[in-house]
Amino acid sequence: MTRALSEQEIVRRESLQKLRDLGIDPYPAHMFDVDCTSKQIKENYKEGEERSVVIAGRLMSRRIMGKASFAELQDSDGKIQIYVNRDEICEGEDKTMYNTVFKKLLDIGDIIGLKGTVFTTKVGEISVKVKELTLLTKSLRPLPLPKVDIDGAVHDAFTDPEKRYRQRYVDLVVNPNVKEAFIKRTQLTNSMRSYLNDKGYLEVETPILQPLYGGAAARPFKTYHNTLDMELYLRIANELYLKRLVVGGFDGVYEFSKDFRNEGMSRFHNPEFTQMELYVAYKDYFWMMDLVEEMVEKIAMDLHGKTEVQVGENVINFKRPWKRYTMYEAIEHFTGIDISKMDEATMLKTAKKLGIEVDKSMGRGKLIDEIFGEKCEGQLIQPTFITDYPVEMSPLAKKHREHEGLVERFEAICNGKEICNAFTELNDPIDQRARFEEQLELGKRGDDEAMLLDEDFLRAIEYGMPPTAGLGIGIDRLSMIMTNSNSIQDVLFFPQMKAEKNTESETTD
């Protein structure tokens, strides 16, 4: 079904045809050889210098003044004023390029290429005097640009999250400041990658389509491979494959992985997310805590030049060392209740008394996790390690060397949310099989996040896996903190959304 065009879209298509009638191709160039950006022009300009430049970008505004006009060009680095004189761009008698094309047939949002010289206006604004103008791309839809009245008030800004996230390409054009979060996100991963490479660890890739999902407690997405005639899952984690590589003789491996969990969505959760997992042989969780502190402190310094980061109303300081609680200590600290000796039945009653929604499918570990999540996690603003989890909560972690019933695991909590999870990895294949079997029992009780039994992984560690420390750190969550973003959707270019309704609201210049 053909979409009905708005009045402005019709006008733009008419302009498109008029350009063609004039012999001007609205999409002419396979390449336009730009030699600078708006930012470079402003940074490198010297007063009185006659410097030629070639620049391209979107036309964002125009002030027509007879035979000369000022306009604003926006490229990847920002905006710059351009000065268009009729006699400069139309040297002969034919003034069509200025009088018809520039003044009447170009629209806001069109992409143009310019050749000209840099100068300073009488009011001191660095600008480009245009010598040649080329239309590179005709825009057929009007941009939803805000209106600014004479008092400076902004109206009709493109701020609706539904539209911004769905049409990120428009968001980036009309709200160029949002680029900063994505630039910082890339700087974050570059900083982390540099840190790990300097340690000598190998970046690897592992399967996204897996015959068995594992490495976390989560519901998977299912798919089907026609040729193999088998059901496959999108990975929920890459832990079990990376540990296979440690078995194979790699002492340090890491991966930036896209993972997928078929769960609820919120401003902290997207079904497709990124995490970095690291596994280092002959290390334990104490060593990994030190690494996390050092690495995240470095990231803060690389991004901000200091360890303090403003996040909402809080200033978070990533300077080492971070505060540490055991899981039981944290629950007792924030609730006043010592749950360390409670059995499952008592734990269930305690959770109910604390006003936590529970059901009979939850084992002791799940109940502890719910109590901690509801009563403690949100109160941990400064980076804090929560250590020594009950064994029921951690089927892949090694039993604690000193405390019965606990495992050597930690999570780093910051701004009220988990940003990483790490273990001294379980490398006893007999214990691991028993833990998997316990997970199967929880699955029978209705826990749809319980892990499956992975025979190939068990076979791998039966060949022998050295003592190993493992880490998973959420790139999206850490990016939210490092960019002071309120929602995970603000650090994902294209977050998952409901199907778009088959209607479109008109926009105006």
C-alpha positions as CSV (number, residue, x, y, z in Angstrom):
1,M,0.0,0.0,0.0
2,T,1.5,3.4,-1.0
3,R,2.1,5.8,1.9
4,A,0.3,9.1,1.6
5,L,2.8,11.9,1.2
6,S,2.6,15.1,3.3
7,E,2.3,18.4,1.6
8,Q,6.0,19.2,2.2
9,E,7.1,15.8,0.9
10,I,5.1,16.5,-2.3
11,V,6.8,19.9,-2.6
12,R,10.2,18.3,-2.3
13,R,9.5,15.8,-4.9
14,E,8.4,18.6,-7.2
15,S,11.7,20.3,-6.6
16,L,13.5,17.1,-7.3
17,Q,11.8,16.9,-10.7
18,K,12.6,20.6,-11.5
19,L,16.2,20.0,-10.7
20,R,16.2,17.1,-13.2
21,D,14.4,19.3,-15.8
22,L,17.3,21.7,-15.4
23,G,19.8,18.9,-16.1
24,I,20.9,18.7,-12.5
25,D,21.2,15.2,-11.1
26,P,20.0,15.3,-7.5
27,Y,22.2,12.3,-6.6
28,P,25.2,12.9,-8.8
29,A,28.5,12.0,-7.1
30,H,30.0,8.6,-6.5
31,M,32.6,10.5,-4.4
32,F,33.2,14.0,-3.2
33,D,36.7,14.6,-2.1
34,V,36.3,16.5,1.3
35,D,39.6,17.8,2.7
36,C,38.5,19.1,6.1
37,T,35.6,19.3,8.6
38,S,33.9,22.2,10.3
39,K,35.8,21.7,13.5
40,Q,39.2,21.5,11.7
41,I,38.4,24.8,9.9
42,K,37.6,26.6,13.2
43,E,40.6,25.1,15.0
44,N,43.1,25.8,12.2
45,Y,42.0,29.2,10.9
46,K,44.5,32.0,11.2
47,E,43.3,35.6,10.8
48,G,44.0,37.0,7.4
49,E,44.9,33.6,5.9
50,E,43.5,32.9,2.4
51,R,42.8,29.2,2.9
52,S,40.9,27.1,0.4
53,V,38.7,24.3,1.7
54,V,36.5,21.5,0.4
55,I,33.7,20.6,2.8
56,A,30.4,18.7,2.7
57,G,27.3,18.4,4.9
58,R,23.6,19.1,5.4
59,L,22.1,22.4,4.8
60,M,20.5,23.3,8.2
61,S,19.3,26.9,7.8
62,R,19.3,29.8,5.3
63,R,19.0,33.5,5.4
64,I,18.3,34.8,1.9
65,M,19.4,38.4,1.4
66,G,19.0,39.4,-2.3
67,K,22.1,38.4,-4.3
68,A,23.9,37.1,-1.2
69,S,22.9,34.7,1.6
70,F,24.2,33.1,4.8
71,A,23.5,29.5,5.6
72,E,24.5,26.9,8.1
73,L,26.2,23.6,7.1
74,Q,26.3,20.6,9.5
75,D,28.9,17.8,9.1
76,S,30.1,15.0,11.3
77,D,32.0,17.4,13.5
78,G,29.5,20.2,14.0
79,K,28.2,23.3,12.2
80,I,29.8,26.2,10.3
81,Q,28.4,29.3,8.6
82,I,28.7,29.6,4.9
83,Y,28.4,32.7,2.7
84,V,26.9,32.3,-0.7
85,N,27.2,35.2,-3.2
86,R,25.4,35.0,-6.5
87,D,28.3,36.3,-8.6
88,E,30.8,34.0,-6.9
89,I,29.0,30.8,-7.7
90,C,27.6,32.0,-11.0
91,E,30.5,33.6,-12.9
92,G,28.7,34.2,-16.2
93,E,25.3,35.6,-17.2
94,D,23.4,32.4,-16.1
95,K,22.4,32.9,-12.5
96,T,20.3,29.8,-12.3
97,M,22.5,28.1,-9.7
98,Y,21.8,30.8,-7.2
99,N,18.4,32.3,-8.1
100,T,16.7,29.0,-8.8
101,V,18.6,26.2,-7.3
102,F,20.0,27.6,-4.1
103,K,17.1,30.0,-3.3
104,K,14.2,27.9,-4.4
105,L,15.0,24.2,-5.0
106,L,17.3,23.4,-2.2
107,D,15.7,22.4,1.1
108,I,16.8,22.1,4.7
109,G,18.4,18.7,5.1
110,D,19.8,18.5,1.6
111,I,23.4,17.4,1.5
112,I,25.7,19.7,-0.4
113,G,29.4,19.9,-1.2
114,L,31.3,23.2,-1.2
115,K,34.6,24.6,-2.4
116,G,35.6,28.0,-1.0
117,T,37.8,30.0,1.2
118,V,37.7,30.6,4.9
119,F,37.2,34.2,6.3
120,T,35.9,36.0,9.4
121,T,32.7,38.0,9.2
122,K,32.4,41.5,10.7
123,V,31.0,40.1,13.9
124,G,34.0,37.7,14.2
125,E,32.4,34.4,13.0
126,I,34.6,32.0,11.1
127,S,32.8,31.2,7.9
128,V,33.3,29.7,4.4
129,K,32.9,31.9,1.3
130,V,31.5,29.5,-1.3
131,K,33.1,29.4,-4.8
132,E,31.5,26.2,-6.0
133,L,28.3,24.5,-4.8
134,T,27.3,21.0,-5.7
135,L,24.0,19.2,-4.7
136,L,25.1,15.8,-3.5
137,T,21.8,14.3,-2.1
138,K,18.3,15.7,-2.2
139,S,16.4,15.1,1.0
140,L,12.8,14.0,0.4
141,R,11.6,14.3,3.9
142,P,11.6,17.4,6.1
143,L,13.7,17.3,9.3
144,P,11.8,17.8,12.6
145,L,13.8,20.8,13.5
146,P,12.8,22.8,16.6
147,K,11.6,26.3,16.4
148,V,13.2,29.1,18.4
149,D,11.3,32.3,19.1
150,I,12.7,35.8,19.6
151,D,13.0,35.2,23.3
152,G,15.1,32.1,22.7
153,A,12.5,29.6,23.8
154,V,12.6,26.3,21.9
155,H,9.4,24.7,20.6
156,D,8.7,21.3,19.0
157,A,12.1,19.8,19.8
158,F,12.7,16.2,18.6
159,T,12.6,14.8,22.2
160,D,10.0,12.0,22.1
161,P,11.9,8.8,23.0
162,E,9.7,6.6,20.9
163,K,10.6,8.6,17.8
164,R,14.2,9.2,18.8
165,Y,15.0,5.6,19.4
166,R,13.1,4.3,16.4
167,Q,14.5,7.0,14.0
168,R,18.0,7.3,15.4
169,Y,19.3,8.5,12.1
170,V,17.0,11.6,12.5
171,D,17.9,11.9,16.1
172,L,21.6,12.1,15.3
173,V,21.0,14.9,12.7
174,V,18.7,17.2,14.7
175,N,20.2,16.4,18.1
176,P,23.9,16.1,17.3
177,N,24.8,16.2,21.0
178,V,23.6,12.6,21.4
179,K,26.6,11.5,19.4
180,E,28.8,12.2,22.4
181,A,27.4,9.2,24.3
182,F,28.2,6.9,21.4
183,I,31.6,8.3,20.9
184,K,32.3,7.8,24.6
185,R,31.0,4.2,24.3
186,T,33.5,3.5,21.6
187,Q,36.2,5.1,23.6
188,L,35.2,2.9,26.5
189,T,35.6,-0.3,24.6
190,N,38.8,0.9,23.0
191,S,40.2,1.6,26.5
192,M,39.2,-1.8,27.8
193,R,40.6,-3.6,24.7
194,S,43.9,-1.7,25.0
195,Y,44.1,-2.6,28.7
196,L,43.5,-6.3,28.0
197,N,45.8,-6.4,25.0
198,D,48.6,-4.8,27.1
199,K,48.2,-7.7,29.5
200,G,48.8,-10.1,26.7
201,Y,45.3,-11.6,26.5
202,L,43.9,-12.8,23.2
203,E,40.7,-11.5,21.8
204,V,38.6,-14.3,20.3
205,E,35.2,-15.1,18.8
206,T,32.9,-17.9,19.9
207,P,29.5,-19.1,18.4
208,I,26.4,-17.0,18.7
209,L,24.2,-19.9,17.5
210,Q,24.5,-22.7,20.1
211,P,23.0,-26.2,20.3
212,L,22.8,-25.6,24.1
213,Y,22.6,-22.3,25.9
214,G,24.6,-21.8,29.0
215,G,26.8,-19.7,31.1
216,A,24.0,-17.7,32.8
217,A,20.6,-18.0,34.3
218,A,18.3,-16.7,31.6
219,R,15.6,-17.6,29.0
220,P,17.0,-17.9,25.5
221,F,15.8,-17.1,22.0
222,K,15.2,-20.2,19.9
223,T,15.8,-20.6,16.2
224,Y,16.0,-23.5,13.7
225,H,18.7,-24.6,11.2
226,N,17.1,-26.2,8.2
227,T,20.1,-27.9,6.8
228,L,21.2,-29.4,10.1
229,D,17.6,-30.1,11.0
230,M,18.1,-29.0,14.6
231,E,17.0,-26.4,17.1
232,L,19.5,-23.8,18.0
233,Y,19.7,-21.0,20.6
234,L,21.1,-17.4,20.5
235,R,23.7,-17.4,23.1
236,I,22.9,-16.0,26.5
237,A,26.6,-15.9,27.4
238,N,29.9,-17.1,26.0
239,E,31.4,-18.4,29.2
240,L,31.4,-22.1,28.4
241,Y,33.1,-21.7,25.1
242,L,35.8,-19.4,26.4
243,K,36.5,-21.9,29.2
244,R,36.9,-24.6,26.5
245,L,39.7,-22.4,25.1
246,V,41.4,-22.3,28.5
247,V,41.2,-26.1,28.5
248,G,42.9,-26.0,25.1
249,G,45.8,-24.1,26.4
250,F,45.1,-20.4,26.1
251,D,46.0,-18.7,29.4
252,G,44.1,-15.5,28.8
253,V,41.1,-15.0,26.4
254,Y,38.5,-12.4,26.1
255,E,35.6,-11.5,23.8
256,F,33.3,-8.5,23.3
257,S,30.1,-10.5,22.7
258,K,26.5,-9.8,21.6
259,D,24.3,-11.8,23.9
260,F,20.5,-12.3,23.8
261,R,18.1,-13.0,26.6
262,N,14.4,-13.5,26.0
263,E,13.3,-11.5,29.1
264,G,11.6,-8.3,30.2
265,M,12.6,-4.9,28.9
266,S,13.3,-1.8,31.0
267,R,15.6,1.2,31.0
268,F,18.3,-1.2,32.2
269,H,17.5,-4.2,30.0
270,N,17.5,-4.8,26.3
271,P,17.0,-8.3,24.8
272,E,20.2,-7.8,22.8
273,F,23.2,-6.5,24.8
274,T,27.0,-6.4,24.8
275,Q,29.3,-7.8,27.4
276,M,33.0,-8.4,27.7
277,E,34.0,-11.8,29.1
278,L,37.5,-12.5,30.2
279,Y,39.1,-15.8,31.5
280,V,42.6,-16.0,32.8
281,A,44.3,-19.3,33.9
282,Y,46.0,-19.7,37.3
283,K,44.2,-16.7,38.8
284,D,41.3,-16.4,41.3
285,Y,38.5,-14.0,42.2
286,F,40.7,-11.9,44.5
287,W,43.0,-11.2,41.6
288,M,40.1,-10.5,39.3
289,M,38.7,-7.9,41.7
290,D,42.0,-6.0,41.6
291,L,41.9,-6.2,37.8
292,V,38.4,-4.8,37.6
293,E,39.3,-1.9,39.9
294,E,42.3,-1.1,37.9
295,M,40.6,-1.4,34.5
296,V,37.5,0.6,35.3
297,E,39.6,3.3,37.0
298,K,41.7,3.5,33.8
299,I,38.5,3.8,31.7
300,A,37.2,6.7,33.8
301,M,40.6,8.5,33.4
302,D,40.7,7.8,29.6
303,L,37.1,9.2,29.1
304,H,37.0,12.0,31.6
305,G,40.6,12.7,32.7
306,K,39.6,12.0,36.3
307,T,38.2,9.2,38.4
308,E,35.0,11.1,39.4
309,V,32.0,10.7,37.0
310,Q,28.7,12.6,37.4
311,V,25.7,10.3,37.2
312,G,22.4,12.0,37.7
313,E,22.6,13.6,41.2
314,N,25.5,11.5,42.3
315,V,29.3,11.9,41.8
316,I,30.7,8.4,41.5
317,N,34.4,7.9,42.2
318,F,36.1,4.9,40.6
319,K,39.4,5.5,42.4
320,R,40.8,2.3,43.9
321,P,40.2,0.6,46.3
322,W,36.4,0.0,46.2
323,K,34.3,-1.0,49.2
324,R,33.6,-4.7,49.7
325,Y,30.8,-6.7,51.4
326,T,30.0,-10.4,51.5
327,M,26.5,-11.2,50.2
328,Y,25.3,-12.0,53.7
329,E,27.0,-8.9,55.2
330,A,25.2,-6.7,52.7
331,I,21.8,-8.2,53.4
332,E,22.3,-7.9,57.1
333,H,23.6,-4.3,56.8
334,F,20.6,-3.1,54.8
335,T,17.8,-5.2,56.4
336,G,19.1,-6.0,59.9
337,I,18.4,-9.7,59.3
338,D,21.1,-12.4,59.3
339,I,20.0,-15.0,56.7
340,S,23.2,-17.0,56.6
341,K,21.9,-20.0,58.6
342,M,18.3,-20.0,57.2
343,D,17.0,-23.0,55.4
344,E,14.8,-22.7,52.3
345,A,11.5,-22.6,54.1
346,T,12.6,-20.0,56.6
347,M,14.1,-17.9,53.8
348,L,10.7,-18.0,51.9
349,K,8.9,-16.7,55.0
350,T,11.6,-14.0,55.5
351,A,11.3,-12.8,51.9
352,K,7.5,-12.6,52.3
353,K,7.9,-10.6,55.5
354,L,10.2,-8.2,53.7
355,G,7.4,-7.6,51.1
356,I,9.2,-9.4,48.3
357,E,7.2,-11.3,45.7
358,V,8.2,-14.9,45.7
359,D,6.8,-18.3,44.7
360,K,7.4,-22.0,45.5
361,S,9.5,-22.6,42.4
362,M,12.3,-20.5,43.9
363,G,15.1,-22.3,45.5
364,R,17.2,-20.9,48.3
365,G,19.7,-19.3,45.9
366,K,16.9,-17.5,44.0
367,L,15.3,-16.3,47.2
368,I,18.6,-14.8,48.4
369,D,19.1,-13.1,45.0
370,E,15.6,-11.6,45.3
371,I,16.2,-10.3,48.8
372,F,19.5,-8.7,47.8
373,G,18.1,-7.2,44.6
374,E,15.1,-5.7,46.3
375,K,16.7,-4.5,49.6
376,C,20.4,-3.9,48.9
377,E,21.4,-3.4,45.3
378,G,19.6,0.0,44.7
379,Q,21.4,1.5,47.8
380,L,24.9,0.8,46.5
381,I,25.8,4.0,44.6
382,Q,29.6,4.1,44.8
383,P,31.3,1.1,43.2
384,T,31.1,-1.8,45.6
385,F,32.1,-5.5,45.4
386,I,29.6,-8.0,46.8
387,T,31.4,-11.3,47.4
388,D,31.0,-14.9,48.6
389,Y,27.7,-16.0,47.2
390,P,25.7,-19.0,48.4
391,V,26.5,-22.1,46.3
392,E,22.9,-22.4,45.2
393,M,23.2,-19.1,43.3
394,S,26.3,-19.9,41.3
395,P,26.4,-23.3,39.5
396,L,29.6,-22.4,37.7
397,A,31.7,-21.0,40.5
398,K,34.3,-22.8,42.6
399,K,33.4,-23.6,46.3
400,H,34.8,-21.2,48.8
401,R,38.2,-22.3,50.2
402,E,37.2,-21.4,53.8
403,H,33.4,-21.1,54.1
404,E,31.1,-24.1,53.7
405,G,28.1,-23.5,51.5
406,L,29.6,-20.4,49.7
407,V,31.4,-20.0,46.4
408,E,34.1,-17.6,45.3
409,R,32.1,-15.1,43.3
410,F,31.7,-11.3,43.2
411,E,29.6,-8.8,41.5
412,A,30.5,-5.1,41.2
413,I,27.5,-2.9,41.9
414,C,27.5,0.8,40.9
415,N,24.7,3.4,40.8
416,G,22.4,0.7,42.1
417,K,22.9,-1.8,39.4
418,E,25.3,-4.7,38.7
419,I,28.0,-3.9,36.2
420,C,30.0,-7.1,36.3
421,N,30.0,-10.7,37.6
422,A,33.0,-12.9,38.2
423,F,34.1,-16.2,39.7
424,T,37.0,-18.4,40.7
425,E,35.8,-20.8,38.1
426,L,34.6,-24.3,39.0
427,N,37.1,-26.8,37.4
428,D,36.0,-30.0,39.2
429,P,34.0,-31.9,36.6
430,I,32.3,-34.2,39.1
431,D,31.1,-31.2,41.2
432,Q,30.1,-29.4,38.0
433,R,28.0,-32.3,36.9
434,A,26.2,-32.3,40.2
435,R,25.6,-28.6,40.0
436,F,24.1,-29.0,36.5
437,E,21.9,-31.8,37.8
438,E,20.6,-29.5,40.6
439,Q,19.8,-26.9,37.9
440,L,17.8,-29.6,36.1
441,E,15.7,-30.2,39.2
442,L,15.0,-26.5,39.6
443,G,13.9,-26.5,35.9
444,K,11.4,-29.3,36.7
445,R,10.1,-27.1,39.6
446,G,9.2,-24.4,37.1
447,D,12.4,-22.2,37.1
448,D,12.6,-21.3,33.4
449,E,16.0,-19.6,33.9
450,A,17.7,-22.8,35.2
451,M,20.8,-24.0,33.3
452,L,20.9,-27.0,31.0
453,L,23.4,-29.9,31.4
454,D,26.1,-29.4,28.8
455,E,27.8,-32.8,28.2
456,D,30.4,-31.4,25.8
457,F,31.5,-28.8,28.3
458,L,31.7,-31.4,31.0
459,R,33.8,-33.5,28.6
460,A,36.1,-30.6,28.1
461,I,36.8,-30.0,31.7
462,E,37.2,-33.7,32.3
463,Y,40.4,-33.3,30.2
464,G,41.5,-30.8,32.9
465,M,40.9,-27.0,33.2
466,P,43.5,-25.1,35.2
467,P,42.5,-22.9,38.1
468,T,40.9,-19.9,36.3
469,A,39.3,-16.6,37.1
470,G,36.4,-15.4,34.9
471,L,34.7,-12.1,34.4
472,G,31.7,-10.8,32.6
473,I,31.3,-7.0,32.5
474,G,28.2,-5.3,31.0
475,I,29.3,-2.8,28.3
476,D,25.8,-1.2,28.1
477,R,25.5,-0.7,31.8
478,L,29.0,0.7,32.2
479,S,28.4,3.0,29.2
480,M,25.3,4.4,30.9
481,I,27.3,5.3,33.9
482,M,30.3,6.7,32.0
483,T,28.0,8.9,29.8
484,N,25.5,9.9,32.5
485,S,22.7,8.3,30.5
486,N,19.4,7.6,32.2
487,S,18.3,4.7,29.9
488,I,20.1,1.8,28.2
489,Q,18.3,3.0,25.0
490,D,20.5,6.1,25.1
491,V,23.7,4.1,24.6
492,L,22.3,1.7,22.0
493,F,22.1,3.1,18.4
494,F,19.1,0.9,17.6
495,P,17.4,-0.5,20.8
496,Q,14.7,-3.2,20.4
497,M,11.2,-1.8,20.1
498,K,7.6,-2.9,19.5
499,A,6.5,-3.1,15.9
500,E,5.8,0.3,14.5
501,K,2.2,1.3,13.9
502,N,1.3,1.8,10.3
503,T,0.9,5.6,10.6
504,E,3.3,8.5,10.4
505,S,2.9,11.9,11.8
506,E,3.9,14.8,9.5
507,T,7.0,16.9,10.3
508,T,7.7,20.4,9.4
509,D,10.7,22.5,8.5
